[in-house]
Amino acid sequence: MAVGTATLTFYQNENIAPRFTVTDPNVATVAGWTTSLVIKDTAADDDPPLHTAAGSVTGTLTIDVVTQLPITLAPGSYVYSLRRTNVGNDWQLAHGPLIVIDSAHKDVP
């Protein structure tokens, strides 16, 4: 399985649902896959993740992180990792930087 690298950029306090596309021609469908998305300060950080989200996958060659992520992290740079977590098929699907941008609208009710 090819691992994708993409920069994700979001505004603070935004609800996001990232979408990833699998480019491996040997994969016919991703229906029934389970996934885990982890956000950390750095990939080598031993501390608990800043945010995690489990997801399930439906469709063909497109992975939507079903759980909407509320980006309440402070503006700055982080890293994320998306893994398939099915028993016997645990592998990295995507990883890269995650940028949270400050928004003038974040404090408006």
N, C-alpha and C positions, 0 to 999 in steps of 0.2 A: 504494500500500500504506500503510495507516495505521500509524503508529508508536505502540507502546504504551509507557506509562510505569508502572512498578510498583516498589515498594520490596521488595527481597529481604532477608530477615532469617534468619540462620543462626547456630548455635553454633560456636565455634572447634573445630577438629579433627573436624568432622562431614563425612561424605561426602554430597554433595548432588547431585540431578539435577533442576535447575529445569525447570518446565513453563510454557510460554507458549501462549496461545490467540490465533490470528489472527482478527481480526474483520472483515476486508475481505470484503464479500459477492461481490466479483468473483473471488475465489480459490476454486476448487472442491476442490483437493487440495494438500497440501504434501509428498506422497510424492516422494522423490528429491531434495529440497532438501538442500544442505549449508550448515552454519552455522558461525559463529565467535563465541565468547563471550570478551570481554576484560574484565579487572578492573584498574583503575588507582586511584591515590590521588585524582586529579582528572581530569576529562575533558580538560583542557588540558595535562596532564602530558606532556612530550616524552620522558620516560624510558621504557624498555621496560615493557610491562605487568607487573603483579605476578603475573598468572596468565592463561593462555589455554587454551581448550579448543575443539577442532574437533568438530563433531557432524554426524550425518546425521539426516534427518527421515523419519518414516513416519507415515501416518495422514492424517486430514482435518481441517484447520483447528486442529490442536493440535501444537505443537512441543515435543518433549522434547529437552533437551540430553543426548544419549546418553552422552557421556563423563561419568562421575561425577567431580565436583570435590571434592578433599579441601581443606576450608577450613582451611588452616594459617596463614592470615593472623592477625596480632595483632588483638585486639579493637579495634574502631573503625569509622569510616565510610569507605567507598570508593564508587566508581561502577562500573557495568558497562555494556556495550554488546553487544547481540546483533545480528549481521548475517547476512543470506543472502549466500552467497559463490559461487553458481553463476555461471559466465562469462556475461556479458551481463545478469545479473539480480542485481547486487550492490546491496543496499539495507538500510537500517536497519530492524530489526523491533521492537526494544525497547531501552530504556535506563532508567537510574534509579539511585537510591542502593542500595548493598549494605551492610548492617549486620552486623558480626560481633560476637557477644555472647560474653563470657567465660563459661566453664562450670567449675564446681567439679569436674566429672567429667573434665576434659580431661587430667589427669596420671595418671589411674588406668589401669593396664595392661589 
